[in-house]
């Protein structure tokens, strides 16, 4: 079981790391273009999480003799997902500290610009600015930054894990 989980977790994490690096390079070459970066980022997460499905299927077919309960499939998928998420966090923290140490400032500026363009009131902009400043301060703590980053791919991974467990379960 551990070999299958590790193999597919590392493949999933490797894909998300490679695609995140590509996205970071695009953003580095086109600073402030967060829209395309976000779309590419979430598409990358979804693509990498397909290996949760493939890993659960491989476990069922190669390790469990073609039979797997929903619970066991969920367990295998969750562990693959957690490995992938951990690699995602490590990759982002390296990229953040080497390529984008001012990422939060850039992102806040971009978000406030979008808010102004949407016609938000001065009060709404002030309130949002205060929230952004609070989050910027939180993000200075590496553990908080890692936790926030971990929560980006996790929901997608959980949905894929639940779907995989439901689709691939096979009882005797």
Protein Blocks (a to p, Z undefined) as FASTA:
>chain_A
ZZmmmmmmmmmmmmmmmmmmmmmmmmmmmghilmlmmmmmmmmmmmmmmmmmmmmmmmmm
mmnnopacfklmmmmmmmmmmmmmmmmmmmmmmmmmmmmmmlmmmmmmmmmmmmmmnopa
fklmmmmmmmmmmmmmmmmpmklmmmmmmmmmmmmmmmmmmmmmmmmgccZZ
